[in-house]
Amino acid sequence: AEPATAHFAALAAAAAFAAASAADATSCDDACGRGGGLPLEELGASAAPAPKQRTSCVRSPPPKSISATFEAEEEHMMGGADSAFVLSQQHLLQPSSHNPTPTMVPPPIEGLSGHHLRHKIVTCFIGMPLRGQAHIAKRLQHYLDFFHGAHTELFNVNDYVGRPNGDDELLEALRRHFDEGAMGKQSHAIIYTTNASLAATSQWSGHSKSRRRWMRNALEAELEAELHLVEIQVNDILEHSLMYIQRHHLVQDDPQTEAHIKDYGKRFVTIQEDGTEDDLNYIKVIDYNKKVVTNNMMQTFLGSRVARFLGNVHPYSHHLYLSRCGESEYTTSGKIGGDSGLAHRGHQFALRLAEFAETVICKQAKNFAVITLSALQVKELPQRLRAIPGTTGLLAIGRWDDFGGANPNGEHNSVVDGMYLTRFLVEGSMKFEDCPASVPALLKSVGSGRSVTLIFTDSIGAVGDDAALCRLWTSTAWRAKQTVAHFSKRKIKLSDGKVWEQLGHREYRNLNEVYAGEYEGLTHEEIAIRQPKEAELREKDKLGYRYPRGESYYDVIARLDDAIQSVESYQEPLMIVAHPAVLRLIYAYVKGIPREQAPDFDIPSHSVIYLAYDGAVGMTERQYDLGPPPSSTQLAVAHGV
């Protein structure tokens, strides 16, 4: 309490000095023939008031301690990612003629709440080997950093195993972490293992009651830090082995891994619930998002958020498909925001996206290509396609890189030899059709003088039954609803008697585009002409800038928190159709990229980004370009949001 009292007393003294300086400035400015307040940078740079007959004015410096307080506060608050306010607010916190004693720090926003964490906390993951501790620790670290600004650092026990003083070195690494995070900038650390069996010799493994007690005592005595334990338990070992252990690189690299796990199990002691460890802070995660037991965790900001997140996350496969809405009427005019419907190219994309969802997401085809042929190119199809005797399919002959505008970005989007032609769309039609069994029948269906859009996939087998149960999310914008209007709707009866709605459409306002407030319906050029200062502030600080009566990226981050926790909990493939700012943030979070970089990401139009990740294999990414190419105005708007 005493440091806090001194801190606010110093701020009050500094504010009083600013008010006195402003009063002096009034008479002095009258003599000098100029108005205006005293900028913060001038504090401490002036001397005593000058006589009225002088043509220049100087002022007395503040006491050194007060000036130092201002400098220390400004240095602390303007710490970039660690600041208590956003850069675009900086000019509002400077003394001026109408506000000589401004608010030093504005009210907190959700995205920067980690700045207010003052306690040193160390979260340690324990449990049997290959339970996903490393994966979950990394997801937790990025979640706290991305959504709450906690700026947590990871410490791998295995990096210190085998060293003569490995346990002491890890303690010193934690000390440096907290020392470098003065004034609460870095108040959290996570300890985990990538190979629990090899880490068993370390005190930081936490596999016994005595080692957990040692960790708590060492952190309290040496660092004045709290220990939070997270134990991962898995009861259904058979299912877990099939879904995770057998796919993990440790098992692939070392056939003796499962024997090591059994040996470790003889030494590992679960956190006791008989009262002997009730004084510890811990969370037990049982079968991942099925059950969570907490002890002494829910009364703190960090503990409650950690418990909630761990109740959703798991190390099994995640499949995420991200797509922007089709090109809208507003974006063809360069306007931002609003709720306009799709333009012509947007409707074309919506048709193609429905085919993609059916073939790739539901039926799990590996490759997918869409090309549009001109009326002249249609005549070459007899040389480009061949029929398969005894089937109803047509196969591509050779690569089509030089034919039909095939996308050159990768084999996932290119037509190659042997790919199966499944569907086609004739110019002027609003519905894809199944491909005929022969080339002459296809040419007859297309007709003369018309272009055609063709869809190719892996093989004939790719057009079978559903291979996965799938989910669909969109924003509530009209253009988002129109983008998924052609998705096939059907229900699947499950083995337990329940019914699953395949790609059942769920609309969420959380996924709406960043709200531009007073600038909704304007172009960026119009904003720059009307409010050049606002345009400059936004360019300086895209993450923190808030549109007048609108939103900032931080506001969008706050409303995406619940959505992301649901994403972490799903195992079914999920398609999200939303808007550039929202998708940038989702993409950055999933990929483990700092949120400060998110506003500069390019989310391509009329494409799908596929992200797959788990704790056994890691992250993979693909991009499917479906077309048609967006207008240049659409591209400009996307980069400006």
C-alpha positions in Angstrom: 0.0 0.0 0.0 2.8 2.4 0.8 4.4 2.3 -2.7 1.0 2.8 -4.3 0.4 5.8 -1.9 3.7 7.4 -2.8 3.1 6.7 -6.5 -0.3 8.6 -6.6 1.1 11.3 -4.4 3.9 11.9 -6.9 1.3 12.0 -9.7 -0.8 14.5 -7.8 2.2 16.7 -7.2 3.1 16.5 -10.9 -0.5 17.4 -11.8 -0.5 20.4 -9.5 2.7 21.6 -11.0 1.2 21.3 -14.5 -1.8 23.4 -13.4 0.5 26.0 -11.9 2.5 26.1 -15.1 -0.6 26.5 -17.1 -1.6 29.5 -14.9 1.8 31.1 -15.4 1.6 30.4 -19.1 -1.6 32.5 -19.4 0.0 35.7 -18.2 3.3 34.9 -20.0 1.6 34.0 -23.2 -0.3 37.3 -23.1 3.0 39.2 -22.9 4.5 37.1 -25.7 1.4 37.5 -27.9 0.8 33.7 -28.3 -1.5 31.2 -26.6 -1.5 27.5 -25.9 -0.7 25.3 -23.0 2.6 23.8 -21.8 3.5 20.6 -23.7 4.7 17.8 -21.6 8.1 17.8 -23.2 8.7 21.4 -22.1 8.4 20.5 -18.4 11.9 20.9 -16.8 13.2 22.9 -19.8 12.4 26.4 -18.8 13.4 29.1 -16.2 11.7 31.9 -14.3 8.9 34.0 -15.8 10.2 36.9 -18.0 9.2 40.6 -17.5 6.3 41.6 -19.7 8.5 43.8 -21.9 10.5 40.8 -23.1 9.5 39.2 -26.4 10.2 35.6 -25.3 9.1 33.6 -22.3 10.8 31.0 -20.1 9.5 29.2 -17.1 10.8 27.6 -13.9 11.6 23.9 -14.0 9.6 21.5 -11.8 11.2 19.8 -8.9 13.5 17.0 -10.2 11.6 14.2 -8.5 8.3 15.3 -10.1 9.9 15.6 -13.6 11.4 12.2 -13.1 7.9 10.9 -12.1 6.5 12.1 -15.4 9.3 10.6 -17.4 9.1 7.3 -15.5 5.4 7.1 -16.0 5.6 8.0 -19.7 8.4 5.5 -20.3 6.4 2.8 -18.5 3.0 3.5 -20.1 4.4 3.9 -23.6 6.0 0.4 -23.6 4.6 -0.6 -26.9 2.9 -4.0 -26.5 3.2 -3.7 -22.7 1.6 -0.2 -22.5 -1.5 0.6 -20.5 -3.0 2.6 -23.4 -2.8 2.5 -27.1 -0.4 4.7 -29.2 -3.3 6.6 -30.9 -4.3 7.9 -27.4 -1.0 9.4 -26.6 -1.8 13.0 -27.8 -4.9 13.0 -25.5 -2.7 12.5 -22.4 -0.6 15.6 -23.0 -1.3 18.8 -21.0 -2.9 21.5 -23.1 -4.5 25.0 -22.7 -8.0 23.5 -22.2 -6.8 20.5 -20.2 -3.6 21.4 -18.2 -3.9 18.4 -15.9 -4.9 15.5 -18.2 -5.7 12.0 -17.3 -2.3 10.2 -17.0 -3.7 6.7 -17.9 -7.1 6.1 -19.5 -9.4 3.3 -18.2 -8.2 -0.1 -19.1 -9.4 -2.0 -22.1 -9.7 -5.8 -22.2 -6.9 -6.4 -24.6 -4.4 -4.7 -22.2 -5.7 -6.1 -19.0 -2.5 -8.1 -18.5 -0.8 -4.8 -17.7 -2.6 -4.8 -14.3 -1.2 -8.1 -13.2 1.1 -7.4 -10.3 1.6 -10.8 -8.8 4.4 -13.1 -10.1 2.8 -16.4 -11.1 4.5 -19.5 -12.4 2.2 -22.2 -13.9 3.7 -25.6 -14.1 2.3 -28.5 -16.2 2.7 -32.0 -14.8 1.2 -35.4 -15.6 2.0 -38.6 -17.3 4.1 -38.4 -20.6 2.4 -37.7 -23.9 -0.7 -36.1 -22.5 -0.3 -33.0 -24.6 1.3 -30.8 -21.9 3.7 -29.1 -24.3 1.0 -28.3 -26.8 -1.5 -27.0 -24.2 1.2 -25.0 -22.5 2.0 -23.2 -25.8 -1.6 -22.6 -26.6 -2.2 -21.2 -23.1 0.9 -18.9 -23.4 -0.3 -17.5 -26.7 -3.9 -17.1 -25.5 -2.9 -15.1 -22.5 -0.6 -12.9 -24.5 -3.0 -12.4 -27.4 -6.2 -11.8 -25.6 -5.1 -10.4 -22.2 -1.6 -8.9 -22.8 -0.1 -11.1 -20.1 3.1 -11.6 -22.0 3.9 -15.0 -20.6 7.2 -16.7 -21.2 7.7 -20.5 -21.7 10.4 -22.5 -19.9 11.1 -26.1 -21.0 12.5 -28.3 -18.2 14.2 -30.6 -20.7 16.4 -27.7 -21.7 18.0 -27.8 -18.3 18.1 -31.6 -17.7 21.6 -33.0 -17.7 23.4 -29.8 -16.6 25.3 -29.9 -13.3 23.2 -27.1 -11.8 20.2 -27.4 -14.1 17.6 -26.8 -11.4 19.3 -23.7 -10.1 19.8 -22.4 -13.7 16.0 -22.7 -14.3 15.3 -20.8 -11.1 17.7 -18.0 -12.2 16.1 -17.9 -15.7 12.8 -17.3 -13.9 14.4 -14.6 -11.8 15.7 -12.8 -14.9 12.2 -13.1 -16.5 10.5 -11.4 -13.6 13.3 -8.8 -13.0 13.2 -7.8 -16.7 9.4 -7.5 -16.4 9.5 -4.7 -13.8 6.3 -2.8 -13.0 4.1 -5.8 -13.9 4.9 -6.0 -17.6 5.8 -9.7 -17.4 4.3 -11.3 -14.4 3.7 -14.8 -15.6 5.8 -17.8 -16.6 4.9 -21.3 -17.8 7.0 -24.4 -17.0 6.5 -27.5 -19.1 8.2 -30.6 -20.5 8.6 -31.9 -24.0 9.7 -35.3 -22.7 8.4 -35.9 -19.1 10.3 -39.3 -18.9 13.7 -37.6 -19.4 12.8 -34.7 -17.1 12.0 -36.9 -14.2 15.5 -36.2 -12.6 14.6 -32.5 -12.3 13.0 -31.1 -9.2 10.9 -29.0 -11.6 9.2 -32.1 -13.0 6.7 -32.0 -10.2 6.0 -35.8 -10.4 5.9 -36.3 -6.6 4.5 -34.5 -3.6 8.0 -33.6 -2.3 9.0 -32.0 -5.6 5.8 -30.0 -5.8 6.4 -28.8 -2.3 10.0 -27.9 -3.2 8.9 -25.9 -6.2 6.4 -23.9 -4.2 8.9 -23.2 -1.4 11.7 -22.2 -3.9 9.5 -19.8 -5.8 8.1 -18.2 -2.7 11.4 -17.8 -1.0 13.6 -16.8 -3.9 11.2 -15.0 -6.2 8.1 -14.1 -4.1 6.1 -15.9 -6.8 3.0 -18.1 -6.6 3.0 -21.6 -8.0 0.0 -22.8 -10.1 0.0 -26.5 -11.0 -1.8 -27.9 -13.9 -2.1 -31.7 -14.1 -3.4 -33.4 -17.3 -5.1 -36.7 -16.7 -6.4 -39.1 -19.4 -8.7 -42.0 -18.4 -9.5 -43.4 -21.9 -6.0 -44.5 -22.7 -7.0 -46.6 -25.8 -8.7 -43.7 -27.6 -6.0 -41.3 -26.6 -3.3 -43.7 -27.9 -5.0 -43.9 -31.3 -5.7 -40.2 -31.6 -2.5 -38.9 -30.1 0.3 -41.2 -28.8 0.7 -43.3 -31.9 1.0 -40.2 -34.1 3.4 -38.4 -31.9 7.0 -37.9 -33.1 8.5 -39.3 -29.9 6.8 -42.6 -30.5 7.8 -42.5 -34.2 11.4 -41.8 -33.3 11.8 -44.1 -30.4 10.1 -47.5 -30.2 10.8 -47.7 -26.5 8.7 -44.6 -25.7 5.7 -46.5 -24.4 8.0 -48.6 -22.1 9.4 -45.3 -20.8 5.9 -44.1 -20.1 5.1 -47.2 -18.0 8.3 -46.7 -16.0 7.4 -43.1 -15.4 4.0 -44.1 -14.2 5.5 -46.1 -11.4 7.1 -42.9 -10.0 4.4 -40.3 -10.8 2.1 -39.3 -7.9 -1.1 -37.4 -8.9 -2.0 -34.3 -6.9 -3.6 -35.6 -3.7 -7.2 -34.7 -2.9 -7.0 -36.1 0.6 -6.3 -32.8 2.2 -2.5 -33.1 2.2 -2.1 -30.8 -0.8 -5.1 -28.5 -0.3 -2.8 -25.6 0.4 -1.5 -25.7 -3.2 -3.0 -23.8 -6.2 -3.9 -26.4 -8.8 -6.1 -27.4 -11.8 -6.8 -30.9 -12.8 -7.8 -31.3 -16.4 -9.4 -34.7 -16.8 -10.0 -36.0 -20.3 -9.4 -32.5 -21.6 -12.6 -30.5 -22.1 -14.7 -33.1 -20.2 -13.9 -32.3 -16.6 -11.9 -29.6 -14.7 -11.2 -29.6 -11.0 -9.8 -26.4 -9.5 -8.3 -25.6 -6.0 -7.5 -22.0 -4.9 -7.5 -20.8 -8.5 -10.8 -18.9 -9.2 -10.2 -15.9 -7.0 -7.6 -14.3 -9.2 -7.7 -12.7 -12.7 -5.2 -15.0 -14.2 -6.3 -18.2 -12.4 -9.9 -17.9 -13.5 -9.0 -17.3 -17.1 -6.5 -20.1 -17.1 -9.1 -22.5 -15.7 -11.7 -21.5 -18.3 -9.2 -21.8 -21.2 -8.0 -25.2 -20.0 -11.6 -26.4 -19.9 -11.8 -26.1 -23.6 -8.4 -26.9 -25.1 -7.2 -30.3 -26.2 -4.2 -31.8 -28.2 -6.2 -33.6 -30.8 -6.7 -32.5 -34.4 -8.2 -29.1 -35.3 -9.3 -28.3 -38.9 -10.1 -24.7 -39.6 -11.2 -23.2 -42.9 -11.1 -19.4 -43.2 -12.8 -17.5 -46.0 -13.8 -13.9 -46.5 -17.2 -13.0 -47.7 -17.6 -12.7 -51.4 -17.0 -9.3 -53.0 -19.8 -6.9 -52.0 -21.4 -3.9 -53.6 -19.7 -1.6 -51.1 -16.2 -3.0 -51.7 -16.6 -2.6 -55.5 -17.0 1.1 -54.7 -14.2 1.2 -52.2 -16.4 1.7 -49.2 -15.8 0.3 -45.8 -18.3 -1.2 -43.3 -22.0 -1.2 -44.0 -24.3 -4.2 -44.7 -24.5 -4.3 -48.5 -25.1 -7.5 -50.5 -22.8 -9.4 -52.8 -21.8 -8.0 -56.2 -21.7 -10.2 -59.3 -18.2 -11.6 -58.6 -19.2 -12.3 -55.0 -22.2 -14.4 -56.2 -19.9 -16.4 -58.4 -17.5 -17.0 -55.5 -20.5 -18.1 -53.3 -21.3 -20.9 -55.9 -17.7 -22.1 -55.9 -17.4 -22.0 -52.2 -20.4 -24.2 -51.8 -18.8 -26.8 -54.1 -15.5 -26.5 -52.1 -17.3 -27.1 -48.8 -19.1 -30.1 -50.1 -16.0 -31.7 -51.7 -13.1 -30.8 -49.5 -14.6 -30.1 -46.0 -17.4 -32.7 -45.9 -15.9 -35.4 -48.2 -12.3 -34.7 -47.3 -10.9 -34.5 -50.8 -7.2 -33.6 -50.7 -7.0 -31.5 -53.8 -9.5 -29.2 -55.4 -9.2 -27.0 -58.5 -11.6 -24.5 -60.2 -10.9 -23.1 -63.6 -13.0 -21.1 -66.1 -12.6 -21.8 -69.8 -13.5 -19.3 -72.5 -15.8 -20.3 -75.4 -12.7 -20.7 -77.6 -11.0 -22.9 -75.0 -14.0 -25.1 -74.6 -13.4 -26.4 -78.1 -10.1 -27.9 -76.9 -11.7 -30.1 -74.3 -11.6 -33.3 -76.5 -7.8 -33.1 -76.3 -7.8 -32.3 -72.6 -10.2 -34.9 -71.2 -10.6 -38.6 -71.5 -13.4 -40.9 -70.5 -13.0 -43.9 -68.1 -14.4 -47.1 -69.5 -17.1 -48.5 -67.3 -17.5 -45.4 -65.2 -19.3 -42.0 -65.5 -16.1 -40.0 -65.0 -13.8 -37.8 -67.1 -10.1 -37.4 -66.3 -7.7 -34.6 -67.0 -4.9 -35.3 -69.5 -1.6 -33.8 -68.5 -1.1 -30.6 -66.5 -3.3 -27.6 -67.3 -0.9 -24.9 -66.1 -1.1 -23.2 -69.5 -4.8 -23.7 -70.1 -7.9 -22.2 -68.6 -6.2 -19.8 -66.2 -5.2 -22.5 -63.8 -3.9 -21.0 -60.5 -0.1 -21.1 -60.3 0.1 -20.8 -56.5 0.5 -24.5 -55.8 -0.6 -28.0 -56.7 -3.6 -27.7 -54.4 -5.2 -25.4 -57.0 -3.8 -26.7 -60.3 -5.3 -29.3 -62.6 -2.9 -32.2 -63.0 -3.0 -35.5 -64.9 -5.6 -37.9 -63.6 -7.8 -35.4 -61.7 -11.4 -36.2 -61.9 -13.9 -33.7 -63.4 -16.9 -33.7 -61.1 -19.0 -30.6 -61.7 -19.5 -27.8 -64.2 -21.2 -24.4 -64.4 -22.3 -22.9 -67.7 -22.0 -19.1 -68.2 -25.3 -17.5 -67.1 -26.3 -20.4 -64.9 -26.6 -20.1 -61.1 -26.2 -23.8 -60.3 -23.3 -26.3 -60.8 -24.3 -29.7 -62.4 -22.8 -33.1 -62.3 -20.4 -33.9 -65.2 -21.7 -36.1 -68.0 -20.0 -39.4 -68.8 -18.5 -38.3 -72.1 -16.8 -35.3 -73.6 -19.4 -34.9 -76.4 -22.1 -34.9 -73.8 -20.3 -32.2 -71.9 -19.8 -30.1 -75.0 -23.5 -30.4 -75.8 -24.4 -29.3 -72.2 -22.2 -26.3 -72.5 -23.5 -25.2 -75.9 -21.9 -22.9 -78.4 -20.3 -19.6 -77.6 -20.4 -19.9 -73.8 -17.7 -20.1 -71.2 -17.8 -22.8 -68.6 -16.4 -23.3 -65.0 -15.0 -26.7 -64.2 -14.3 -28.3 -60.9 -11.7 -31.0 -60.5 -10.8 -33.2 -57.5 -8.6 -36.1 -56.5 -10.3 -39.1 -57.9 -13.7 -40.7 -58.4 -13.8 -41.8 -54.8 -13.8 -38.2 -53.7 -17.4 -37.8 -54.5 -18.7 -40.4 -52.1 -20.4 -40.0 -48.7 -19.5 -37.6 -46.0 -16.2 -38.3 -44.4 -16.5 -35.9 -41.5 -19.1 -34.0 -39.4 -18.6 -30.3 -40.1 -19.5 -26.9 -38.7 -20.2 -23.6 -40.3 -19.9 -20.1 -38.7 -20.6 -16.7 -40.3 -21.0 -13.2 -39.1 -24.5 -11.7 -39.2 -23.7 -9.5 -42.2 -25.9 -9.9 -45.2 -22.9 -10.5 -47.5 -21.8 -13.3 -45.2 -25.2 -15.0 -45.3 -25.3 -14.7 -49.1 -21.8 -16.2 -49.4 -23.0 -19.5 -47.8 -26.5 -19.4 -49.3 -25.7 -22.3 -51.7 -24.3 -24.7 -49.1 -26.0 -28.1 -49.1 -28.2 -28.7 -46.2 -28.8 -32.2 -44.8 -29.0 -34.1 -41.5 -26.9 -37.1 -40.5 -28.1 -39.7 -38.0 -25.4 -40.7 -35.5 -24.8 -44.0 -33.9 -26.1 -42.8 -30.6 -29.4 -41.8 -32.2 -28.7 -38.1 -32.2 -29.0 -36.1 -35.4 -26.2 -33.9 -36.7 -26.9 -30.9 -39.0 -24.1 -31.0 -41.6 -22.5 -27.6 -41.9 -25.4 -26.2 -39.8 -25.2 -22.4 -40.2 -24.5 -20.5 -37.0 -24.4 -16.7 -37.1 -22.4 -14.7 -34.6 -22.2 -10.9 -34.1 -18.8 -11.6 -32.6 -17.5 -12.3 -36.1 -18.8 -9.0 -37.6 -16.2 -6.7 -39.2 -14.6 -4.0 -37.1 -17.2 -1.3 -36.8 -16.1 2.0 -38.4 -18.5 4.2 -36.6 -18.9 7.6 -38.2 -16.8 6.4 -41.1 -19.1 3.5 -42.2 -19.9 3.8 -45.9 -16.9 6.1 -46.7 -13.8 5.3 -48.7 -10.4 5.6 -47.1 -9.7 8.5 -49.5 -12.8 10.3 -48.2 -11.7 9.8 -44.6 -8.2 11.1 -45.4 -9.8 14.3 -47.0 -12.3 14.9 -44.2 -10.2 13.9 -41.2 -6.5 13.8 -42.2 -5.5 13.7 -38.5 -7.6 10.6 -37.9 -6.2 8.9 -40.9 -2.7 9.7 -39.6 -3.5 8.3 -36.2 -4.9 5.1 -37.7 -1.9 4.6 -39.9 0.4 5.0 -36.8 -1.5 2.5 -34.7 -3.8 0.2 -36.6 -4.1 -2.2 -33.6 -5.2 0.3 -31.0 -6.9 3.0 -33.2 -10.6 3.2 -32.5 -12.9 4.7 -35.2 -15.0 7.6 -33.9 -18.0 6.0 -32.2 -16.7 2.7 -33.6 -14.3 -0.1 -32.7 -10.6 -0.8 -32.7 -8.8 -4.1 -33.2 -8.5 -4.4 -29.4 -12.3 -4.3 -29.3 -12.6 -7.1 -31.8 -10.0 -9.1 -29.9 -12.2 -8.8 -26.8 -15.3 -10.1 -28.5 -13.5 -13.0 -30.2 -12.4 -14.5 -26.9 -15.4 -16.7 -26.5 -15.3 -17.8 -30.1 -11.7 -18.8 -29.9 -12.3 -20.9 -26.9 -15.0 -22.8 -28.8 -12.6 -23.2 -31.7 -10.1 -24.8 -29.3 -12.7 -27.2 -28.0 -13.9 -28.5 -31.4 -12.6 -31.6 -33.1 -14.9 -31.4 -36.1 -13.8 -29.3 -39.2 -15.0 -25.7 -38.9 -15.5 -23.2 -41.7 -15.6 -19.5 -40.7 -16.9 -17.0 -43.3 -16.3 -13.5 -42.0 -14.3 -10.3 -42.7 -10.7 -9.2 -43.1 -10.0 -7.8 -39.6 -11.7 -10.7 -37.9 -9.9 -13.3 -40.0 -6.6 -11.6 -39.5 -6.9 -11.9 -35.8 -8.1 -15.6 -35.9 -5.3 -16.5 -38.3 -2.7 -14.8 -36.1 -3.9 -16.4 -32.9 -4.1 -19.9 -34.4 -0.6 -19.6 -36.0 0.9 -18.3 -32.8 1.8 -14.9 -34.3 1.9 -11.8 -32.1 -1.3 -9.7 -32.3 0.8 -6.6 -33.2 1.4 -8.1 -36.6 -2.2 -9.1 -37.4 -3.4 -5.8 -38.9 -0.8 -6.1 -41.7 -1.8 -9.7 -42.8 -3.3 -10.2 -46.3 -6.4 -12.4 -46.2 -6.9 -13.1 -49.9 -10.3 -12.5 -51.5 -12.2 -15.4 -53.0 -9.9 -18.0 -51.4 -9.9 -20.4 -48.5 -7.1 -20.7 -45.9 -6.9 -24.1 -44.4 -5.2 -24.6 -41.0 -4.7 -28.0 -39.4 -2.9 -28.3 -36.0 -2.6 -30.7 -33.1 -0.1 -31.6 -30.4 1.3 -34.6 -32.1 2.3 -33.3 -35.6 2.1 -29.6 -35.4 0.7 -27.0 -37.9 0.0 -27.3 -41.6 -1.4 -24.7 -43.9 -2.9 -24.6 -47.4 -4.5 -21.9 -49.5 -7.2 -22.8 -52.1 -7.8 -20.0 -54.6 -11.4 -20.4 -55.9 -11.8 -17.3 -58.0 -13.1 -15.3 -59.8 -10.3 -12.7 -59.4 -11.6 -9.8 -57.2 -11.8 -6.3 -58.5 -8.8 -4.0 -57.8 -11.2 -1.9 -55.5 -11.9 -5.0 -53.4 -8.2 -5.5 -52.9 -7.6 -1.9 -51.9 -10.5 -2.0 -49.3 -9.1 -5.3 -47.8 -5.7 -3.8 -47.2 -7.2 -0.6 -45.7 -9.5 -2.2 -43.1 
